[in-house]
Amino acid sequence: MTAPAPAAERRRATGTAARLLRNPFAVVPMAVLLVVVLATVFAPLLTSQDPAYADIAGTLRPAGGGHLLGTDNAGRDVYSRLLHAGRASLLGAALALVTGMVLGVVGGLWAGYYGRRAATFLNWGVELVMALPGIVVLLAVRAVTGPSMTWSMFVLGMLAAPAFYRVVAGSVASVRTELFVDAARVSGLTGTRVLWRHVLPLVRGQVLIQAAMVAAVAISIQAGLDFLGLGDPSNATWGNVLSSAFATIGQMPIQVLWPSLVIGLVCVSLALLANALRDELGLGGARTEAEPAAGEAGAPEAPPVSGDPSGSDALLTVRGLKVGYRQESGRMHEVVHGVDLTVRRGEVHGLVGESGAGKTQTAFALMGLLGGHGSVTAGSVLLEGRELAGLPEREMAALRGTRIGYVPQEPGVNLSPTATVGSQLCEPLRLRLGLSRAQAREKVLGLLARVGLPDPQRVFDSYPHQISGGMAQRVLIAGAVACDPDLLIADEPTTALDVTVQAEVLDLLRSLREEREMTVVLVTHNLGVVADLCDRVSVMRQGRVVETGPVREVFGAPRAAYTRDLLDCVLDDAEAREPLAAAAPHAAAAAVVAKDGAA
């Protein structure tokens, strides 16, 4: 495993900087922070007044007359004090931030990567620190060290370290078993090198967010201590300026605005900048180069359509469907990009493509089963004219089973191991159709017989681990059609089965479709299954439909280059291998016998 080339790193850094400069949520906070930092650094050049000079005869003067923001209750220039006070406030926040990051990030990396022993010891220390009341600790430190801003901020950084530790340790623990970490270790990198080069970049987004929070908290706590008179009165800070202004709020309330505005702007800018940096570094599920947005170079064109059916007999109509998953950053990562489908009544519509093409996510979106972080971000899903996208879960749940059936892949993990097959099939019939226990039992036994199980009663009384994979798949098909749905979505229904059982299951789906006049959406990567069972097919790639039409037309004369590539992978037209020489096994056996005899 080699490190990225310096030129590649420079190009990536340049691209990130360019995106940041186009992002207003990054540009505005950076501008505010830059102005504040420069103003504090060059405060002697930007002010003509001594911030410590007190003019007793000129107290509480309004703005003007050489005092840009007026004077405070001691006659000191407010503008000059604000600029000079920024040095102490920002340095104090930086001290707390660096202390917390060094202790928390290093400890989190160590505990998350090396596991039990390191984590046990560090967790004990973290829990101890978190149990301490922060304000009491700061007051105790002041009582021992005096009104020292340096010691107060150092201790505050120690109190903030657990926040970094918990975020980093949890994130590192979740990735330390990834294959790329193992590959880095096998290549000869030390544990420290692996942590620094391969693990730390994965948690930088979380560290940035926590850093913004700690910096803002440090500035606020420092200002609060000084405001309460617990800081060093000889050291000008924004808290001291605010305290002086609050003492005369009844006489000149405008003075409170300036330090409050500076503190608020800095804290808000830190938070906004951290979020923008995290997003632009690609840590929030931002679109990658492999998934160009519509309209950009490299984005797939609109799918070629052949023999598109009219919408008059369409049972399912999907237009512009987009599916995304909410990342920890709050940003939506899109996995399906504007899918269009039209499925007619009674037809079998194949949804085909390589793994990761978005087939299953599209199917889950049709059923409203995307999970807590997934959602339909755009588009329309119409079932007989009824909009399903955005439908409340309670209404969507009422459609599953009765209007929409589902046959999942991996039958062994889709049946509960704690209940018998019969009880699992009877439950939805009693709930959805209102059948009695005896009626549900009778119907389930009939369905089990219909799907070709030789001993329905035995299967009915069995637990899932007591039946084979092929039998379990037939059970799932029986459950999917039990309530006579109009639309059956089958997600790779034959993937986990051997070839003989696959053929039997396909025949079963075909006969059930004809018998019950169901509409079927078949999700598969197997072109042979599509050719054998489907009437129409939609080919997907990278979350988009690249071609759709009747199976014979699409497979006979594909228009999309990706469809042609898929068909070229089928080996039906390849030359057969030469037969193995019949004498070879016997010759090998004779050689082994001769060797044993010589021994």
For each residue, the residues with C-beta under 8 A, 3 or more apart:
1: 183 184 187 189
2:
3: 197
4: 8 9 12
5: 8 9
6: 9 10
7: 10 11
8: 4 5 11 12
9: 4 5 6 12 13
10: 6 7 13 14
11: 7 8 14 15
12: 4 8 9 15 16
13: 9 10 16 17
14: 10 11 17 18
15: 11 12 18 19
16: 12 13 19 20 280 281
17: 13 14 20 21
18: 14 15 21 22
19: 15 16 22 23 280
20: 16 17 23 26 27 30 276 277 280
21: 17 18 26 27
22: 18 19 27
23: 19 20 26 27 276 279 280
24: 27 28
25: 28 29 272 275 276
26: 20 21 23 29 30 272 273 276 277 280
27: 20 21 22 23 24 30 31
28: 24 25 31 32 269 272
29: 25 26 32 33 268 269 270 272 273 276
30: 20 26 27 33 34 269 273
31: 27 28 34 35
32: 28 29 35 36 265 266 269
33: 29 30 36 37 266 269 270 273
34: 30 31 37 38
35: 31 32 38 39
36: 32 33 39 40 86 90 262 265 266
37: 33 34 40 41 86 90
38: 34 35 41 42
39: 35 36 42 43 46 83 86
40: 36 37 43 83 84 86 87 90
41: 37 38 87
42: 38 39 45 46
43: 39 40 46 47 80 83 84 86 87
44: 47
45: 42
46: 39 42 43 83
47: 43 44 51 77 79 80 83 84
48: 66 80
49: 53 66 67 76 77 79 80
50: 53 77 80
51: 47 76 77 80 81 83 84 85 236
52: 76 236
53: 49 50 75 76 77
54: 74 75 76
55: 58 59 71 75 76
56: 59 74 75
57: 75
58: 55 61 67 71 75
59: 55 56 71 72 73 74 75
60: 70 71 72 73 248 251 252 255
61: 58 64 65 67 70 71 75
62: 70 252
63: 67 68 69 70
64: 61 67 70
65: 61
66: 48 49
67: 49 58 61 63 64 70 71 77 78 79
68: 63 77 78 79
69: 63 77 78 79 82 255 258
70: 60 61 62 63 64 67 78 252 254 255
71: 55 58 59 60 61 67 74 75 76 77 78
72: 59 60 75 76 78 81 241 244 245 248 255
73: 59 60 244 247 248
74: 54 56 59 71 244
75: 53 54 55 56 57 58 59 61 71 72
76: 49 51 52 53 54 55 71 72 80 81 244
77: 47 49 50 51 53 67 68 69 71 80 81
78: 67 68 69 70 71 72 81 82 241 245 255 258
79: 47 49 67 68 69 82 83
80: 43 47 48 49 50 51 76 77 83 84
81: 51 72 76 77 78 84 85 236 240 241
82: 69 78 79 85 86 238 241 258 259 262
83: 39 40 43 46 47 51 79 80 86
84: 40 43 47 51 80 81 87 236
85: 51 81 82 88 89 236 237 238 240 241 259
86: 36 37 39 40 43 82 83 89 90 238 262
87: 40 41 43 84 90 91
88: 85 91 92 149 235 236 237
89: 85 86 92 93 219 222 223 237 238 239
90: 36 37 40 86 87 93 94 219
91: 87 88 94 95
92: 88 89 95 96 149 150 152 153 218 219 222 237
93: 89 90 96 97 153 215 218 219 222
94: 90 91 97 98 215
95: 91 92 98 99 150 153 154 157
96: 92 93 99 100 153 154 156 157 160 214 215 218
97: 93 94 100 101 157 160 211 214 215 218
98: 94 95 101 102 157
99: 95 96 102 103 153 154 156 157 158 160 161
100: 96 97 103 104 156 157 158 159 160 161 163 164 214
101: 97 98 104 105 164 207 211 214
102: 98 99 105 106
103: 99 100 106 107 157 158 161 164 165
104: 100 101 107 108 160 161 162 163 164 165 168 210
105: 101 102 108 109 164 165 168 200 203 207
106: 102 103 109 110
107: 103 104 110 111 122 126 161 165 168 169
108: 104 105 111 112 164 165 166 167 168 169 171 172 203
109: 105 106 112 113 168 169 172 195 199 200 203
110: 106 107 113 114 118 122 195
111: 107 108 114 115 118 119 122 123 165 169 172 173
112: 108 109 115 119 168 169 170 171 172 173 176 199
113: 109 110 172 176 191 194 195 199
114: 110 111 117 118 119 191
115: 111 112 118 119 173 176
116: 119 120
117: 114 120 121
118: 110 111 114 115 121 122
119: 111 112 114 115 116 122 123 169
120: 116 117 123 124
121: 117 118 124 125
122: 107 110 111 118 119 125 126 165 169
123: 111 119 120 126 127
124: 120 121 127 128
125: 121 122 128 129
126: 107 122 123 129 130 161 162 165 166
127: 123 124 130 131
128: 124 125 131 132
129: 125 126 132 158 159 161 162
130: 126 127 162
131: 127 128
132: 128 129 136 137 159
133: 136 137
134: 137 138 156 159
135: 138 139
136: 132 133 139 140
137: 132 133 134 140 141 155 159
138: 134 135 141 142 152 155 156 221 225
139: 135 136 142 143 230
140: 136 137 143 144
141: 137 138 144 145 151 152 155
142: 138 139 145 146 147 148 152 225 230
143: 139 140
144: 140 141
145: 141 142 148 151
146: 142
147: 142 230 231 232 233
148: 142 145 151 152 232
149: 88 92 152 153 222 231 232 235 237
150: 92 95 153 154
151: 141 145 148 154 155
152: 92 138 141 142 148 149 155 156 222 225 231
153: 92 93 95 96 99 149 150 156 157 218 222
154: 95 96 99 150 151 157 158
155: 137 138 141 151 152 158 159
156: 96 99 100 134 138 152 153 159 160 217 218 221 222
157: 95 96 97 98 99 100 103 153 154 160 161 214 218
158: 99 100 103 129 154 155 161
159: 100 129 132 134 137 155 156 162
160: 96 97 99 100 104 156 157 163 164 214 217 218
161: 99 100 103 104 107 126 129 157 158 164 165
162: 104 126 129 130 159 165 166
163: 100 104 160 166 167 210 213 214
164: 100 101 103 104 105 108 160 161 167 168 207 210 214
165: 103 104 105 107 108 111 122 126 161 162 168 169
166: 108 126 162 163 169 170
167: 108 163 164 170 171 203 206 207 210
168: 104 105 107 108 109 112 164 165 171 172 203 206 207
169: 107 108 109 111 112 119 122 165 166 172 173
170: 112 166 167 173 174
171: 108 112 167 168 174 175 202 203 206
172: 108 109 111 112 113 168 169 175 176 195 199 202 203
173: 111 112 115 169 170 176
174: 170 171
175: 171 172 178 181 199 202
176: 112 113 115 172 173 181 199
177: 181 182
178: 175 181 182
179: 182 183
180: 183 184 198
181: 175 176 177 178 184 185 194 198 199
182: 177 178 179 185 186
183: 1 179 180 186 187
184: 1 180 181 187 189 193 194 197 198
185: 181 182 189 191 194
186: 182 183
187: 1 183 184
188:
189: 1 184 185 193 194 197 198
190: 193 194
191: 113 114 185 194 195
192: 195 196
193: 184 189 190 196 197
194: 113 181 184 185 189 190 191 197 198 199
195: 109 110 113 172 191 192 198 199 200
196: 192 193 199 200
197: 3 184 189 193 194 200 201
198: 180 181 184 189 194 195 201 202
199: 109 112 113 172 175 176 181 194 195 196 202 203
200: 105 109 195 196 197 203 204
201: 197 198 204
202: 171 172 175 198 199
203: 105 108 109 167 168 171 172 199 200 206 207
204: 200 201 207 208 278 281 283
205: 208 209 277 278 281 283 284 329
206: 167 168 171 203 209 210 328
207: 101 105 164 167 168 203 204 210 211
208: 204 205 211 212 274 277 278
209: 205 206 212 213 274 275 278
210: 104 163 164 167 206 207 213 214
211: 97 101 207 208 214 215 274
212: 208 209 215 216 270 271 273 274 275
213: 163 209 210 216 217 271
214: 96 97 100 101 157 160 163 164 210 211 217 218
215: 93 94 96 97 211 212 218 219 267 270
216: 212 213 219 220 266 267 270 271
217: 156 160 213 214 220 221
218: 92 93 96 97 153 156 157 160 214 215 221 222
219: 89 90 92 93 215 216 222 223 238 263 266 267
220: 216 217 223 224 263 267
221: 138 156 217 218 224 225
222: 89 92 93 149 152 153 156 218 219 225 226 231 237 238 239
223: 89 219 220 226 227 237 238 239 242 259 263
224: 220 221 227 228 239
225: 138 142 152 221 222 228 230 231 239
226: 222 223 229 230 231 232 237 238 239 240 242 243
227: 223 224 239 240 242 243 246
228: 224 225 243
229: 226 233 243
230: 139 142 147 225 226
231: 147 149 152 222 225 226 235 237 239 240
232: 147 148 149 226 235
233: 147 229 240
234:
235: 88 149 231 232 240
236: 51 52 81 84 85 88 240 241
237: 85 88 89 92 149 222 223 226 231 240 241
238: 82 85 86 89 219 222 223 226 241 242 259 262 263
239: 89 222 223 224 225 226 227 231 242 243 259
240: 81 85 226 227 231 233 235 236 237 243 244
241: 72 78 81 82 85 236 237 238 244 245 258 259
242: 223 226 227 238 239 245 246 256 259 260 263
243: 226 227 228 229 239 240 246 247
244: 72 73 74 76 240 241 247 248 255
245: 72 78 241 242 248 249 252 255 256 258 259
246: 227 242 243 249 256
247: 73 243 244
248: 60 72 73 244 245 251 252 255
249: 245 246 252 253 255 256
250: 253
251: 60 248
252: 60 62 70 245 248 249 255
253: 249 250 256 257
254: 70 257 258
255: 60 69 70 72 78 244 245 248 249 252 258
256: 242 245 246 249 253 259 260
257: 253 254 260 261
258: 69 78 82 241 245 254 255 261 262
259: 82 85 223 238 239 241 242 245 256 262 263
260: 242 256 257 263 264
261: 257 258 264 265
262: 36 82 86 238 258 259 265 266
263: 219 220 223 238 242 259 260 266 267
264: 260 261 267 268
265: 32 36 261 262 268 269
266: 32 33 36 216 219 262 263 269 270
267: 215 216 219 220 263 264 270 271
268: 29 264 265 271 272
269: 28 29 30 32 33 265 266 272 273
270: 29 33 212 215 216 266 267 273 274
271: 212 213 216 267 268 274 275
272: 25 26 28 29 268 269 275 276
273: 26 29 30 33 212 269 270 276 277
274: 208 209 211 212 270 271 277 278
275: 25 209 212 271 272 278 279 329 330
276: 20 23 25 26 29 272 273 279 280
277: 20 26 205 208 273 274 280 281
278: 204 205 208 209 274 275 281 283 284 329
279: 23 275 276 282 283 284 286 329 331
280: 16 19 20 23 26 276 277 286
281: 16 204 205 277 278
282: 279 286 288
283: 204 205 278 279 286 329
284: 205 278 279 327 328 329 330 331 333
285: 325 326 327 329 331 332 333
286: 279 280 282 283 331 333
287: 291 292 293 333 334
288: 282 291
289: 292
290: 542
291: 287 288 334 337 542 543
292: 287 289 296 297 298 299
293: 287 296 299
294: 299 337 338
295: 299
296: 292 293 299
297: 292
298: 292
299: 292 293 294 295 296
300: 303 541 542 544 546
301:
302:
303: 300 340 538 539 544 545 546 547 548 560
304: 546 547 548 549 559 560
305: 308 547 548 549
306: 548 549 550 553 554 559
307: 536 549 550 553
308: 305 342 548 549
309: 313 314 342 344 536
310: 313 314
311: 314 317 342
312:
313: 309 310 344 345
314: 309 310 311 317 342 343 344 345
315: 343 344 345 383 384 486 487 519
316: 341 342 343 366 381 382 383 487 519 521
317: 311 314 341 342 343 380 381 382
318: 321 339 340 341 342 362 366 379 380 381 382
319: 340 379 380 382
320: 338 339 340 378 379 380
321: 318 336 338 339 340 341 362 365 376 378 379 380 381 389
322: 334 336 337 338 339 376 377 378 379
323: 334 335 336 358 361 362 364 365 370 374 375 376 377 543
324: 332 333 334 335 374 375 377
325: 285 332 333 335 370 373 374 375
326: 285 330 331 332 333 373 374 375
327: 284 285 330 331 332 333 373
328: 206 284
329: 205 275 278 279 283 284 285
330: 275 284 326 327
331: 279 284 285 286 326 327
332: 285 324 325 326 327 377
333: 284 285 286 287 324 325 326 327
334: 287 291 322 323 324 337 377 543
335: 323 324 325 358 361 543
336: 321 322 323 339 358 361 362 365 543 544
337: 291 294 322 334 358 542 543 544
338: 294 320 321 322 378 379 544
339: 318 320 321 322 336 358 362 379 540 543 544 545
340: 303 318 319 320 321 545 548
341: 316 317 318 321 349 351 362 538 545 548
342: 308 309 311 314 316 317 318
343: 314 315 316 317 347 349 487 519 521 536
344: 309 313 314 315 347 349 519 536
345: 313 314 315 517 519
346: 513 517 518 519
347: 343 344 519 520 535 536
348: 509 510 513 519 520 522 533 534 535 536
349: 341 343 344 519 520 521 522 534 535 536 537 538
350: 522 524 529 530 533 534 536 537 538 551
351: 341 359 362 363 521 522 523 524 537 538 540
352: 359 524 525 526 527 530 537 538 539 540 566
353: 357 358 359 525 539 540 541 566
354: 357 525 541 566
355: 525
356: 542
357: 353 354 540 541 542 543
358: 323 335 336 337 339 353 361 362 540 542 543 544
359: 351 352 353 362 363 491 523 524 525 540
360: 363 364 491 492 523
361: 323 335 336 358 364 365 370 374 543
362: 318 321 323 336 339 341 351 358 359 365 366 523 540
363: 351 359 360 366 367 489 491 521 523
364: 323 360 361 367 368 369 370 371 374
365: 321 323 336 361 362 368 370 376 381 389
366: 316 318 362 363 381 388 404 489 521
367: 363 364 396 400 404 406 489
368: 364 365 388 391 393 396 400
369: 364
370: 323 325 361 364 365 374 375 376
371: 364 374
372:
373: 325 326 327
374: 323 324 325 326 361 364 370 371
375: 323 324 325 326 370
376: 321 322 323 365 370 379 381 389 390
377: 322 323 324 332 334
378: 320 321 322 338
379: 318 319 320 321 322 338 339 376 389
380: 317 318 319 320 321 387 389
381: 316 317 318 321 365 366 376 387 388 389
382: 316 317 318 319 385 386 387 388
383: 315 316 386 388 399 403 404 486 487
384: 315 486
385: 382
386: 382 383
387: 380 381 382 390 391
388: 366 368 381 382 383 391 396 399
389: 321 365 376 379 380 381
390: 376 387
391: 368 387 388 395 396 399
392: 395 396
393: 368 396 397
394: 397 398
395: 391 392 398 399
396: 367 368 388 391 392 393 399 400
397: 393 394 400
398: 394 395 402
399: 383 388 391 395 396 402 403 404
400: 367 368 396 397 403 404 406
401: 404 405 428 432 482 483 485
402: 398 399 432 483 484 485
403: 383 399 400 485 486 487
404: 366 367 383 399 400 401 485 486 487 488 489
405: 401 480 481 483 485 487 488 489 518
406: 367 400 480 488 489 490 491
407: 473 476 477 480 488 489 490 491 493
408: 411 414 476 491 493
409: 491 492 493 495 496
410: 413 414 495 496
411: 408 414 415 469 472 473 475 476 496
412: 415 464 469 472 496
413: 410
414: 408 410 411 476
415: 411 412 421 424 464 472 475 476
416: 419 424 464
417: 463 464 465
418:
419: 416 423 424 463
420: 423 424 460 461 462 463
421: 415 424 425 459 460 461 462 463 464 467 475
422: 425 426 441 444 459 460 461
423: 419 420 426 427
424: 415 416 419 420 421 427 479
425: 421 422 428 429 444 447 448 460 475 478 479 482
426: 422 423 429 430 437 440 441 444
427: 423 424 430 431
428: 401 425 431 432 479 482 483
429: 425 426 432 433 435 439 440 443 444 482 483
430: 426 427 433 434 435 436 437 440
431: 427 428
432: 401 402 428 429 483
433: 429 430 440 483
434: 430
435: 429 430 439 440 443
436: 430 439 440
437: 426 430 440 441
438: 441 442
439: 429 435 436 442 443
440: 426 429 430 433 435 436 437 443 444
441: 422 426 437 438 444 445 460
442: 438 439 445 446
443: 429 435 439 440 446 447 482
444: 422 425 426 429 440 441 447 448 460 478 482
445: 441 442 448 449 456 457 460
446: 442 443 449 450 456
447: 425 443 444 450 451 478 479 481 482
448: 425 444 445 451 453 456 459 460 474 475 478
449: 445 446 452 453 456
450: 446 447 478 512
451: 447 448 474 475 477 478 508 512
452: 449 474 504 508
453: 448 449 456 459 471 474 475
454:
455: 458 459
456: 445 446 448 449 453 459 460
457: 445 460 461
458: 455 461 462
459: 421 422 448 453 455 456 462 467 471 475
460: 420 421 422 425 441 444 445 448 456 457
461: 420 421 422 457 458
462: 420 421 458 459 466 467
463: 417 419 420 421 466
464: 412 415 416 417 421 467 472
465: 417
466: 462 463
467: 421 459 462 464 471 472 475
468: 471 472
469: 411 412 472 473 496 497 501
470: 473 474 497 498 501 504 505
471: 453 459 467 468 474 475
472: 411 412 415 464 467 468 469 475 476
473: 407 411 469 470 476 477 493 494 496 497 501 505
474: 448 451 452 453 470 471 477 478 505 508
475: 411 415 421 425 448 451 453 459 467 471 472 478 479
476: 407 408 411 414 415 472 473 479 480 493
477: 407 451 473 474 480 481 493 505 508 509 512
478: 425 444 447 448 450 451 474 475 481 482
479: 424 425 428 447 475 476 482
480: 405 406 407 476 477 485 488 490
481: 405 447 477 478 484 485 488 512 516 518
482: 401 425 428 429 443 444 447 478 479
483: 401 402 405 428 429 432 433
484: 402 481 516
485: 401 402 403 404 405 480 481 488 518
486: 315 383 384 403 404 518 519
487: 315 316 343 383 403 404 405 518 519 520 521
488: 404 405 406 407 480 481 485 513 518 519 520 521
489: 363 366 367 404 405 406 407 520 521 523
490: 406 407 480 493 509 520 521 522 523
491: 359 360 363 406 407 408 409 523
492: 360 409 495 523 524 525
493: 407 408 409 473 476 477 490 505 509 522 524
494: 473 497 501 502 505 506 524 526 529
495: 409 410 492 524
496: 409 410 411 412 469 473
497: 469 470 473 494 501 502 505
498: 470 501 502
499: 502 503
500: 503 504
501: 469 470 473 494 497 498 504 505
502: 494 497 498 499 505 506 529
503: 499 500 506 507
504: 452 470 500 501 507 508
505: 470 473 474 477 493 494 497 501 502 508 509
506: 494 502 503 509 510 529 532 533
507: 503 504 510 511
508: 451 452 474 477 504 505 511 512
509: 348 477 490 493 505 506 512 513 520 522 533
510: 348 506 507 513 514 533
511: 507 508 514 515
512: 450 451 477 481 508 509 515 516 518
513: 346 348 488 509 510 516 517 518 520
514: 510 511 517
515: 511 512
516: 481 484 512 513
517: 345 346 513 514
518: 346 405 481 485 486 487 488 512 513
519: 315 316 343 344 345 346 347 348 349 486 487 488
520: 347 348 349 487 488 489 490 509 513
521: 316 343 349 351 363 366 487 488 489 490
522: 348 349 350 351 490 493 509 529 530 533 534
523: 351 359 360 362 363 489 490 491 492
524: 350 351 352 359 492 493 494 495 529 530
525: 352 353 354 355 359 492
526: 352 494 529 530
527: 352 530 531 555 566 567 570
528: 531 532 570
529: 350 494 502 506 522 524 526 532 533 534
530: 350 352 522 524 526 527 533 534 537 551 555
531: 527 528 534 551 555
532: 506 528 529
533: 348 350 506 509 510 522 529 530
534: 348 349 350 522 529 530 531 537 551
535: 347 348 349 550 551
536: 307 309 343 344 347 348 349 350 548 549 550 551
537: 349 350 351 352 530 534 548 549 550 551 554 555
538: 303 341 349 350 351 352 545 547 548
539: 303 352 353 545 546 547 548 554 560 562 563 566
540: 339 351 352 353 357 358 359 362 543 544 545 546
541: 300 353 354 357 544 546 562
542: 290 291 300 337 356 357 358
543: 291 323 334 335 336 337 339 357 358 361 540
544: 300 303 336 337 338 339 358 540 541
545: 303 339 340 341 538 539 540 548
546: 300 303 304 539 540 541 560 562 563
547: 303 304 305 538 539 554 558 559 560 562 563
548: 303 304 305 306 308 340 341 536 537 538 539 545 554
549: 304 305 306 307 308 536 537 553 554
550: 306 307 535 536 537 553 554
551: 350 530 531 534 535 536 537 554 555
552: 555 556
553: 306 307 549 550 556 557
554: 306 537 539 547 548 549 550 551 557 558 559 563
555: 527 530 531 537 551 552 558 567
556: 552 553
557: 553 554
558: 547 554 555 563 564 567
559: 304 306 547 554 563
560: 303 304 539 546 547 563 564
561: 564 565
562: 539 541 546 547 565 566
563: 539 546 547 554 558 559 560 566 567
564: 558 560 561 567 568
565: 561 562 568 569
566: 352 353 354 527 539 562 563 569 570
567: 527 555 558 563 564 570
568: 564 565
569: 565 566
570: 527 528 566 567 573
571: 574
572:
573: 570
574: 571
575:
576:
577:
578:
579:
580: 584
581: 584
582: 585 586
583: 586 587
584: 580 581 587 588
585: 582 588 589
586: 582 583 589 590
587: 583 584 590 591
588: 584 585 591 592
589: 585 586 592 593
590: 586 587 593 594
591: 587 588 594 595
592: 588 589 595 596
593: 589 590 596 597
594: 590 591 597 598
595: 591 592 598 599
596: 592 593 599
597: 593 594
598: 594 595
599: 595 596
